[in-house]
Amino acid sequence: MIFESAFGVVIVFVIFIVLTSMRVYREYERGVIFTLGRFTSVKGPGLVIIIPFLQQAVKVDLRTIAMEVPPQDVISRDNVSVKVNAVVYFRVEDASRAVIQVVDYQNATSQLAQTTLRSILGKHQLDEMLADREKLNADIRAALDAQATSWGVTVANVEIKQVDLTESMVRAIARQAEAEREQRAKIIHAEGELQASEKLYQAANTLAKEPQAMLLRYLETLTVIGAEKNTTVVFPLPMDLITPFLNRNKP
């Protein structure tokens, strides 16, 4: 009877050992195995057997993580204060280094992203932050990836979500844009006047070569005026028309 009880206890203990030694890792998971505190190997996916009490396994997710960087106060190179937030996409490339080299790789990547965001954007002017985001995204990603590689983490992409300005700066930018539009309008108007003067000069030279052309031009102008049904018409009389009559009366 005692023997049967002992045998039952052994069976239960063996079943417990077998169950506790089995690990199942999904396709995107890896297990970092430590034997008596020393790194042994990286196992998975699938069924993994570990030695209870002697080995420990730390599970690591290899999927891409989308992490939002909290809004950061950034002072641009032209001394403009803005709030910038971004999204960082990264994944674990080396599970062993992600566990051994850093305590919490997600928190470490988040802190690194915040400092890198302030550092990179502080070297650029406000206009570059608003108009050249693709280049800034690439610069931030390269800086992050260069430092996170030692943790076994690869930064896939960085996207600046929003650049918030103060109300006074928004009004200043609006005034600047309005001034630039007025400047372009004046330049376009001046260019139009220049082109018109050149065309008038060419027309005057053409009419000067043939006096009859000026008479035809006057007649065409009278036709246009007559179509408007005006009661009073003030029309200049060319001196070429009355000069012959004036010459006849001279002695």
C-alpha positions as a Markdown table, in Angstrom:
| # | Residue | x | y | z |
|---|---|---|---|---|
| 1 | Met | 0.0 | 0.0 | 0.0 |
| 2 | Ile | 2.8 | 2.4 | 0.9 |
| 3 | Phe | 4.6 | 1.4 | -2.3 |
| 4 | Glu | 1.6 | 2.2 | -4.4 |
| 5 | Ser | 1.2 | 5.6 | -2.8 |
| 6 | Ala | 4.9 | 6.4 | -3.4 |
| 7 | Phe | 4.6 | 5.2 | -7.0 |
| 8 | Gly | 1.6 | 7.5 | -7.5 |
| 9 | Val | 3.5 | 10.4 | -6.1 |
| 10 | Val | 6.4 | 9.7 | -8.4 |
| 11 | Ile | 4.0 | 9.6 | -11.4 |
| 12 | Val | 2.4 | 12.9 | -10.4 |
| 13 | Phe | 5.8 | 14.4 | -10.0 |
| 14 | Val | 7.0 | 13.2 | -13.3 |
| 15 | Ile | 3.9 | 14.5 | -15.0 |
| 16 | Phe | 4.4 | 17.9 | -13.3 |
| 17 | Ile | 8.1 | 18.0 | -14.5 |
| 18 | Val | 7.1 | 17.2 | -18.0 |
| 19 | Leu | 4.4 | 19.8 | -18.1 |
| 20 | Thr | 6.6 | 22.5 | -16.7 |
| 21 | Ser | 9.4 | 21.7 | -19.1 |
| 22 | Met | 7.3 | 22.3 | -22.2 |
| 23 | Arg | 7.1 | 25.7 | -23.9 |
| 24 | Val | 5.2 | 26.5 | -27.1 |
| 25 | Tyr | 6.3 | 29.6 | -29.0 |
| 26 | Arg | 4.4 | 31.1 | -31.8 |
| 27 | Glu | 5.9 | 31.9 | -35.2 |
| 28 | Tyr | 6.7 | 35.5 | -34.1 |
| 29 | Glu | 8.1 | 34.5 | -30.7 |
| 30 | Arg | 11.5 | 33.4 | -29.5 |
| 31 | Gly | 12.7 | 32.0 | -26.1 |
| 32 | Val | 16.1 | 33.1 | -24.7 |
| 33 | Ile | 17.3 | 30.2 | -22.7 |
| 34 | Phe | 19.5 | 30.7 | -19.6 |
| 35 | Thr | 21.1 | 27.6 | -17.9 |
| 36 | Leu | 22.1 | 28.3 | -14.3 |
| 37 | Gly | 22.0 | 32.0 | -15.1 |
| 38 | Arg | 24.2 | 31.8 | -18.2 |
| 39 | Phe | 22.9 | 32.4 | -21.7 |
| 40 | Thr | 22.7 | 29.1 | -23.6 |
| 41 | Ser | 20.7 | 29.6 | -26.8 |
| 42 | Val | 17.6 | 31.1 | -28.5 |
| 43 | Lys | 14.9 | 28.6 | -29.3 |
| 44 | Gly | 11.6 | 28.6 | -31.1 |
| 45 | Pro | 9.1 | 28.8 | -32.8 |
| 46 | Gly | 7.2 | 25.6 | -31.9 |
| 47 | Leu | 7.6 | 23.2 | -29.0 |
| 48 | Val | 10.7 | 23.8 | -26.8 |
| 49 | Ile | 11.8 | 21.6 | -23.9 |
| 50 | Ile | 13.7 | 23.2 | -21.0 |
| 51 | Ile | 15.1 | 21.6 | -17.9 |
| 52 | Pro | 13.0 | 22.7 | -14.8 |
| 53 | Phe | 14.9 | 24.4 | -12.0 |
| 54 | Leu | 18.1 | 24.5 | -14.1 |
| 55 | Gln | 17.0 | 26.5 | -17.1 |
| 56 | Gln | 14.9 | 29.7 | -17.5 |
| 57 | Ala | 13.3 | 31.0 | -20.7 |
| 58 | Val | 12.5 | 34.7 | -21.5 |
| 59 | Lys | 10.0 | 35.2 | -24.2 |
| 60 | Val | 10.6 | 37.9 | -26.8 |
| 61 | Asp | 8.2 | 39.2 | -29.4 |
| 62 | Leu | 9.7 | 39.7 | -32.9 |
| 63 | Arg | 6.8 | 41.6 | -34.4 |
| 64 | Thr | 7.0 | 45.3 | -35.4 |
| 65 | Ile | 6.0 | 47.7 | -32.6 |
| 66 | Ala | 4.4 | 51.0 | -33.3 |
| 67 | Met | 5.4 | 53.3 | -30.5 |
| 68 | Glu | 4.1 | 56.9 | -30.2 |
| 69 | Val | 6.6 | 59.4 | -28.9 |
| 70 | Pro | 5.1 | 61.9 | -26.5 |
| 71 | Pro | 5.0 | 65.5 | -27.6 |
| 72 | Gln | 8.4 | 67.1 | -27.2 |
| 73 | Asp | 9.2 | 70.8 | -26.7 |
| 74 | Val | 11.7 | 71.7 | -29.4 |
| 75 | Ile | 13.4 | 75.0 | -30.0 |
| 76 | Ser | 14.3 | 75.2 | -33.7 |
| 77 | Arg | 17.5 | 76.7 | -35.0 |
| 78 | Asp | 15.7 | 80.0 | -35.7 |
| 79 | Asn | 14.6 | 80.1 | -32.0 |
| 80 | Val | 11.0 | 79.1 | -32.5 |
| 81 | Ser | 9.4 | 77.0 | -29.8 |
| 82 | Val | 7.2 | 74.1 | -31.1 |
| 83 | Lys | 5.7 | 70.9 | -29.8 |
| 84 | Val | 6.4 | 67.8 | -32.0 |
| 85 | Asn | 5.2 | 64.2 | -31.6 |
| 86 | Ala | 6.1 | 61.2 | -33.8 |
| 87 | Val | 5.6 | 57.5 | -34.3 |
| 88 | Val | 8.5 | 55.0 | -34.3 |
| 89 | Tyr | 8.2 | 51.6 | -35.9 |
| 90 | Phe | 10.8 | 49.1 | -34.6 |
| 91 | Arg | 11.3 | 45.4 | -34.1 |
| 92 | Val | 13.6 | 43.0 | -32.3 |
| 93 | Glu | 16.2 | 41.6 | -34.7 |
| 94 | Asp | 18.4 | 39.7 | -32.2 |
| 95 | Ala | 16.4 | 38.3 | -29.2 |
| 96 | Ser | 19.5 | 37.5 | -27.1 |
| 97 | Arg | 20.8 | 41.0 | -27.2 |
| 98 | Ala | 17.4 | 42.5 | -26.6 |
| 99 | Val | 17.3 | 40.6 | -23.3 |
| 100 | Ile | 21.0 | 40.7 | -22.2 |
| 101 | Gln | 22.1 | 44.1 | -23.3 |
| 102 | Val | 19.2 | 46.2 | -22.0 |
| 103 | Val | 16.8 | 45.9 | -19.1 |
| 104 | Asp | 13.6 | 47.0 | -21.1 |
| 105 | Tyr | 14.3 | 47.5 | -24.8 |
| 106 | Gln | 10.9 | 49.1 | -25.4 |
| 107 | Asn | 11.3 | 51.8 | -22.7 |
| 108 | Ala | 15.0 | 52.3 | -23.8 |
| 109 | Thr | 13.9 | 52.8 | -27.4 |
| 110 | Ser | 11.2 | 55.3 | -26.3 |
| 111 | Gln | 13.6 | 57.4 | -24.2 |
| 112 | Leu | 16.2 | 57.3 | -27.0 |
| 113 | Ala | 13.5 | 58.4 | -29.5 |
| 114 | Gln | 12.5 | 61.4 | -27.4 |
| 115 | Thr | 16.1 | 62.7 | -27.0 |
| 116 | Thr | 16.9 | 62.0 | -30.6 |
| 117 | Leu | 13.8 | 63.8 | -31.8 |
| 118 | Arg | 14.7 | 67.0 | -29.8 |
| 119 | Ser | 18.4 | 66.8 | -30.9 |
| 120 | Ile | 17.7 | 66.4 | -34.7 |
| 121 | Leu | 14.9 | 68.9 | -35.0 |
| 122 | Gly | 16.8 | 71.5 | -33.0 |
| 123 | Lys | 19.3 | 71.7 | -35.8 |
| 124 | His | 16.7 | 72.7 | -38.4 |
| 125 | Gln | 14.6 | 75.8 | -38.9 |
| 126 | Leu | 10.9 | 75.9 | -38.6 |
| 127 | Asp | 10.3 | 76.0 | -42.4 |
| 128 | Glu | 12.3 | 72.8 | -42.8 |
| 129 | Met | 10.2 | 71.1 | -40.1 |
| 130 | Leu | 7.0 | 72.0 | -41.9 |
| 131 | Ala | 8.1 | 71.4 | -45.5 |
| 132 | Asp | 10.8 | 68.8 | -45.4 |
| 133 | Arg | 9.5 | 66.1 | -43.1 |
| 134 | Glu | 10.7 | 63.2 | -45.3 |
| 135 | Lys | 14.3 | 64.2 | -44.9 |
| 136 | Leu | 13.8 | 64.7 | -41.1 |
| 137 | Asn | 12.2 | 61.3 | -40.8 |
| 138 | Ala | 15.1 | 59.7 | -42.5 |
| 139 | Asp | 17.6 | 61.5 | -40.3 |
| 140 | Ile | 15.8 | 60.6 | -37.1 |
| 141 | Arg | 15.5 | 56.9 | -38.2 |
| 142 | Ala | 19.2 | 56.7 | -39.1 |
| 143 | Ala | 20.2 | 58.2 | -35.7 |
| 144 | Leu | 17.9 | 55.9 | -33.8 |
| 145 | Asp | 18.9 | 52.8 | -35.7 |
| 146 | Ala | 22.6 | 53.4 | -35.2 |
| 147 | Gln | 22.2 | 53.4 | -31.4 |
| 148 | Ala | 19.5 | 50.8 | -31.0 |
| 149 | Thr | 21.4 | 48.2 | -33.1 |
| 150 | Ser | 23.6 | 47.3 | -30.1 |
| 151 | Trp | 20.4 | 46.3 | -28.3 |
| 152 | Gly | 19.3 | 43.9 | -31.1 |
| 153 | Val | 16.6 | 46.4 | -32.2 |
| 154 | Thr | 16.1 | 47.6 | -35.7 |
| 155 | Val | 14.2 | 50.9 | -36.3 |
| 156 | Ala | 12.2 | 50.4 | -39.5 |
| 157 | Asn | 10.6 | 53.9 | -39.8 |
| 158 | Val | 10.0 | 57.2 | -38.1 |
| 159 | Glu | 7.0 | 59.5 | -38.9 |
| 160 | Ile | 6.6 | 63.0 | -37.5 |
| 161 | Lys | 2.9 | 63.2 | -36.8 |
| 162 | Gln | 2.3 | 66.8 | -35.9 |
| 163 | Val | 4.1 | 70.1 | -35.3 |
| 164 | Asp | 2.1 | 72.4 | -33.0 |
| 165 | Leu | 2.8 | 76.1 | -33.0 |
| 166 | Thr | 1.7 | 78.8 | -30.6 |
| 167 | Glu | -1.0 | 81.2 | -31.6 |
| 168 | Ser | 1.3 | 84.2 | -32.0 |
| 169 | Met | 3.6 | 82.1 | -34.3 |
| 170 | Val | 0.6 | 81.0 | -36.4 |
| 171 | Arg | -0.4 | 84.7 | -36.8 |
| 172 | Ala | 3.2 | 85.6 | -37.7 |
| 173 | Ile | 3.3 | 82.9 | -40.3 |
| 174 | Ala | 0.0 | 84.0 | -41.7 |
| 175 | Arg | 1.2 | 87.6 | -42.1 |
| 176 | Gln | 4.4 | 86.3 | -43.7 |
| 177 | Ala | 2.4 | 84.3 | -46.2 |
| 178 | Glu | 0.2 | 87.2 | -47.0 |
| 179 | Ala | 3.2 | 89.5 | -47.6 |
| 180 | Glu | 4.7 | 86.9 | -49.9 |
| 181 | Arg | 1.5 | 86.6 | -51.9 |
| 182 | Glu | 1.3 | 90.4 | -52.2 |
| 183 | Gln | 5.0 | 90.4 | -53.3 |
| 184 | Arg | 4.3 | 87.8 | -56.0 |
| 185 | Ala | 1.2 | 89.8 | -57.1 |
| 186 | Lys | 3.2 | 93.0 | -57.5 |
| 187 | Ile | 5.9 | 91.2 | -59.4 |
| 188 | Ile | 3.3 | 89.6 | -61.8 |
| 189 | His | 1.6 | 93.0 | -62.3 |
| 190 | Ala | 5.0 | 94.7 | -63.0 |
| 191 | Glu | 5.9 | 91.9 | -65.5 |
| 192 | Gly | 2.5 | 92.4 | -67.2 |
| 193 | Glu | 3.1 | 96.1 | -67.5 |
| 194 | Leu | 6.6 | 95.4 | -69.0 |
| 195 | Gln | 5.2 | 93.0 | -71.6 |
| 196 | Ala | 2.4 | 95.4 | -72.4 |
| 197 | Ser | 4.8 | 98.3 | -72.9 |
| 198 | Glu | 6.9 | 96.2 | -75.2 |
| 199 | Lys | 3.9 | 95.2 | -77.3 |
| 200 | Leu | 2.7 | 98.9 | -77.4 |
| 201 | Tyr | 6.2 | 99.9 | -78.6 |
| 202 | Gln | 6.1 | 97.3 | -81.4 |
| 203 | Ala | 2.6 | 98.4 | -82.4 |
| 204 | Ala | 3.6 | 102.1 | -82.5 |
| 205 | Asn | 6.6 | 101.2 | -84.7 |
| 206 | Thr | 4.3 | 99.3 | -87.0 |
| 207 | Leu | 1.7 | 102.1 | -87.2 |
| 208 | Ala | 4.4 | 104.7 | -87.8 |
| 209 | Lys | 5.5 | 102.9 | -90.9 |
| 210 | Glu | 2.0 | 103.1 | -92.5 |
| 211 | Pro | 0.0 | 106.3 | -91.7 |
| 212 | Gln | -3.1 | 104.7 | -93.2 |
| 213 | Ala | -2.9 | 102.0 | -90.6 |
| 214 | Met | -3.6 | 104.6 | -87.9 |
| 215 | Leu | -6.8 | 105.7 | -89.7 |
| 216 | Leu | -8.0 | 102.1 | -89.9 |
| 217 | Arg | -7.3 | 101.8 | -86.2 |
| 218 | Tyr | -9.4 | 104.9 | -85.5 |
| 219 | Leu | -12.3 | 103.6 | -87.5 |
| 220 | Glu | -12.2 | 100.3 | -85.7 |
| 221 | Thr | -12.2 | 102.1 | -82.4 |
| 222 | Leu | -15.3 | 104.1 | -83.6 |
| 223 | Thr | -17.0 | 100.8 | -84.4 |
| 224 | Val | -16.4 | 99.5 | -80.9 |
| 225 | Ile | -17.6 | 102.7 | -79.3 |
| 226 | Gly | -20.8 | 102.8 | -81.5 |
| 227 | Ala | -21.7 | 99.2 | -80.3 |
| 228 | Glu | -22.0 | 100.5 | -76.7 |
| 229 | Lys | -24.9 | 102.9 | -77.6 |
| 230 | Asn | -23.3 | 105.8 | -75.8 |
| 231 | Thr | -24.9 | 109.3 | -76.1 |
| 232 | Thr | -21.7 | 111.2 | -75.9 |
| 233 | Val | -18.5 | 110.2 | -77.6 |
| 234 | Val | -15.2 | 112.0 | -77.1 |
| 235 | Phe | -12.9 | 110.9 | -79.9 |
| 236 | Pro | -9.4 | 112.4 | -80.7 |
| 237 | Leu | -9.1 | 113.7 | -84.2 |
| 238 | Pro | -5.7 | 112.8 | -85.8 |
| 239 | Met | -3.8 | 115.8 | -87.2 |
| 240 | Asp | -3.0 | 113.9 | -90.3 |
| 241 | Leu | -6.6 | 114.2 | -91.4 |
| 242 | Ile | -6.9 | 118.0 | -91.2 |
| 243 | Thr | -3.4 | 119.0 | -92.1 |
| 244 | Pro | -4.1 | 119.0 | -95.9 |
| 245 | Phe | -7.1 | 121.3 | -95.3 |
| 246 | Leu | -5.0 | 123.7 | -93.2 |
| 247 | Asn | -2.3 | 123.8 | -95.8 |
| 248 | Arg | -4.8 | 124.9 | -98.5 |
| 249 | Asn | -5.7 | 128.1 | -96.6 |
| 250 | Lys | -2.1 | 129.1 | -96.3 |
| 251 | Pro | -1.0 | 131.8 | -98.8 |
